[in-house]
Amino acid sequence: MTTLVERVWYSGRRPLWPLYPLVWLYRTISENRRRRAWQAMNERIPVPVVVVGNITAGGTGKSPLTAALTSLLKDQGWQPVILSRGYGGKSDRYPLLVNADTDARIAGDEPVMLAAQSGCPVVVDPDRRRGALWALEQELGTILVCDDGLQHYRLPRDIELAVFDAARGVGNGVLIPVGPLREPLARLESVDFVITNGGFLDELEHERQFTMTLAPTELRNLVTGEVLSPECLEGRRVRAVAGIGNPSRFFDTLMALGAQLRPLALPDHHRFTSTDLHCEDGEWLVMTDKDAVKCRGIAPDNTWVLSVTASLPEAFSEAFVARVNDCNQSLDTMTL
């Protein structure tokens, strides 16, 4: 999403200053919502709950981080369940159990993508607390990981991770609508980990800030399933389409791989039509995993999906696993 407003937000300038009264209103409403939700919370979830989110608008890399955390947890013997709002989906019933074959028009693109990437059960429910309790009733797993839930205050949580795009940072540092912040930077004082995608951010004073990198891992034909190395894009003419939160990051990755790019940026969670997927002769159509789940059935034969994987430092993995174990011991003590 590269709208004019976002370019202003992340330029460091504040030309939207006449809207400052709305900043005060937005902050007051969000803080009141958070306070009421926490005051009304009268019980904890009986398993550890991990929440991944951000305090800035736009894409930061939350979903790749969620997938990486579930992989790490599975290596430690946990059975993760992913919780999601299912933005863009239109199911007639919730909670909704999602797998890799679920229709993204019903479940939303990110839940279907995460189900395919992680192999974990994914439960979609706009009320993520209800979804969490349902997942436990169904005995789907032993730990809950909520994708994009930092501001969903009704969901009790034990561990919070806030994700930032290092290239964008905090923009002009002002709340919506003058800037990109969903919550003040002071909100970071209550999160357990800050994850910066692509580099370290000096302006974030947090003792547990760790850098995440996203690396392209494979190029998969959406129609045939054929898998190639991402290096095959070197010198290739590519029509790149992206309906994600920060398409420029995807386009930069393709150019770094040597692709001759003709990009098309679309709104986040865009519903694709065959018109969006038109290519010129000799071009490959390349998209993200998130967009691919919406294009099954309408994609031409020359459609390729570039998959990326999140890498995190060992120091983070150790600290995160230790925090999860501490939370689990605390919950065990409460049930005695």
N, C-alpha and C positions, 0 to 999 in steps of 0.2 A: 504494500500500500504506500504509494508515493504521492499522496495528495498535497496540494499547496499548503494546507494547514500543517501537515506533518513536516514538510520541509521547513516551515517557519519554526515549529516546535524544536526541531533538532539542529537549527542553525545557531542557537545561542542567543538569538535576538528576541525581542518582545514587542513586536508591532501590534499585537492584539491587546495592548494594555487597556483599551476602553472596556474590555470584558472582565476586568479585575473584580468587580462586585460579584460576578458569577463564580469566581474562584473561591471567594469567602463562602458563598452559598453551598458550592459543591463540597467544600471541606467540612462545613457544619453538618450537612446531611450524611456524608459518609462516616464521620466520627460518631454521630448519633446512632446510625445503623449498627456500627460495630459494637458500641457500648451496650445497646439494647440486646443484641444477639448474645453477647458474652454473659450478660446478667441473667438471661433466660435459660442459659445452658445449665441444666441440673444433673446431667450424667455424662460420663466419658464413654467413649467407644471401648469395648473390652479387648481390643487388639491395637497395636501401634498404628497411628495414622500419620502419614507423611504427606505434606501439601507442597506442591510445586507451583510457583506463580511468579508474577512480576508486579512492579508498581509503576511501570511505564506502559503507555499505549504502543501497540504494534508488536511485531514478531521479535522474540528474543532468543528462541531456542528451547522453549519449555518442553515441547513434546520429545525431542531427541534426548533431553536430560531425563525425562520420565522413563523412556525406554532403557536408558543406561542404568538407572537406579533399579529397575525391576530385574535386569540381568545380574547386577551386583547382589541383590537380595536373594535371587534364586541360587547363586553360587554359595551363599551362606546358609542354605537350607530352608529359607522362607518360601511361602507360596503367595506371591503378591496378587492382589486384585487392583485393577486400575479403575478409579472413579472419574467420570467426566460429565460435564453439563450436556454435551452433545449439541454444541452450537450449530445451527443450520439444519438440524434434523427435525423431522415432523412425525414423530411416533404418536399413535393414539393410545399408548399405554406406557406407564413407567412404574417401577424400574424396568429397564430394557437390557437384557444380556446380549452383548455384541461379540461376534467373532469376525474372522477375516473375510467371510463371505456375505456379511450383512450389507444390505443396501445403504450406501452413504446418504441417500436422500431421506432415509428414515432415522438413521442413527447419528448423522453428522460425519464429516470427513475425518477429523482427528481420532475419534474412537475406533473407527474401522482400521485406520492406518496403524494405530497403536496395537490393536489386536493382532494384526498381521506381523508387525515387527517384533513384538514381545512374546507372543504365544501365551499371554496371560488372559484370564477372564477380564472383560471390560464391562462395567455396569454404568449405563447412562441414566441419569435422572437430574432434572433441573434442581431438585431438592437433594443435594448430595448426602445429607445426613440420612434421609430415608433410603437412598441407594446403598449407603454403607451398612445400615442395619439389615437390609434385605440380603446383601451379599453374605453377611455372617449367618443369617437364617438358612441360606442355601448352602452353607459350608463351602464356599467357593475358594477360600484361602485363609491365610493366617496374618496377613498384614495388608493395609490399604494404602494405596498411593493415589492421591488426587491430582489430576492434571489441570492446571490453571484454576486453582481454588483459593488463592491468597485472600481475596476479598469476599469469599463465600463464608461469612462469619458463623453461620448456623452449624457448620460442620466442626465438631470438636477435633482438635489436632494436637499431636505431640511434637512434631518436627516440621519446621517451615524452611523452605528454600526459596530465595528470591533471585530471579535470573535477569541479567542485563546483557544487552548487545554492546560489546566494548566499543565498536565503531561509532555508535550513537551516544552512548553514555546516558546521562540524565537530561540531555538537551539543554533547554534554557532554565531548567530546575524549578519550573512553576507548575502548579496544578492545572488540570483540565478546567476551562477550555483555552487558557492562555499558553499553557505548556503541556507536556506529555505525561505528567505525573498523575497516577490514579490516587496515590496517597503521599503524604509528605515523606521526605527522606528519613525523618525521625522514626518512621515505621520499621526501618531496618534494625533498630535497637532490639526489637522483639523477635527477629528471625534468627534461626540457628546457623544458617549458611547463606552466603552471598556467592552466586556463581556468575562469573563474567565470561561471556561467549566471545572468544577471540583475543583476549588480552586483559591486562590488569587495569583497573580504574582507580587512580589515586584519590578521586573525589569521594569515593565510598569508604568511609572509615569504619571498617568492620574487621574484627580480629580473625574471622573465619571467612575470608574471601579467597576463592579458588578459581583458577582459570580453566575453562572448558574449550576444547577445540572440536570442530566438526570437520571430518575428513570424508571425501567421497570414497565409497567402498565398491560399488558395482554399478553397471549400466545394464538394465534389464528391459527386454522388449515386452511391452505391455500386452501384446497380442499373442506372441508365440512362446514367451517365457525364456527366450534365449538370453544368456548372460555374457556380457563382455566386460573388459577392464575399462574404467573411466578414461584411461589414456587413449582409447580409440577415438576420442573426440578431437584429438590433435588435428588441426587443419580442416575439420569437418564443418560444412555449412549447416547451421542449426537454427531452427525456429524454436526459441525458448518461450514457454508460456508459464506464468506463475500467478496463481490466485492465493497468495499467502501474505502473512503480515509484513514481511520485509523482502520483497522480490529482488531488490538490488543485491542482497547477499548471495542469492541463488545465481543470478547473472554473473556476479564476480567470480564465483566458483567455476562456472563454465568457461569464462574467458581465461582463467588461470590454467585450465586444462587445454587451452589452445583452440577452442571452438571459435569459428567465425559466426558471430552471434547476430541474430535478428530478434530482439526481445519483445515480448508483449506482457506488460504488467496489468493484472486484473485485480479487483477488490478481493480482500481476504474472504475465504469461504465461497468464492464465486461458483455459481452453478453453470457448468460448461455446456455448450451446444456444439454441434459439428462445425458450425461456422468459426468458432474460436480455434479449432484445430486444423485449419487449412494451412497447407504448406506449399511452397514453390517447388518446382521440379528440382530434384537433387538435394533437397534439405531433409534433415532428420528433425522430427518433432521431439523435444526433450522437456520433461516436466519433473516435478517433485513427487515423492511418495504420497504426500497429502492430496495433491491434485489427481493423482493416478486413480485413487479409489472412486473418484467421481466420473472418470472417463472410461471405465470398463464398459464395453458394449458399443461405444461411439467412436473409439479411437481408431485411426487408420493404422495400417500395417507397419508404418515407419515410426511408430511412437515408442520412445525409450524413456525409462524412468531412472533418474540418477539418485541413488540411495546414499545417505550420509550417516555416519556413526559418530556419536559423542565420545570423546576421550577425556578422562579426568585424572588428575594426579593421584598417586598412591596415598599421599598424605590425606587427601579428601576421603578416599575410600575407607581408610582406617578410622578417621574421625566420624564418618557417617555411620559405619557399622557399630562403632562403640556407642554412639548416641542411640541407635535403635535398640541395642541390647540393654542399655540403661532404662529406656522407656518400658521395655518389656518386663524387666525386673520390677519396676515401680508398679506396673499394672498387676503383676502376680502378687505383690505385697498387699495391694488394695483388696484383692479377692480372698485373701486368707481370713 
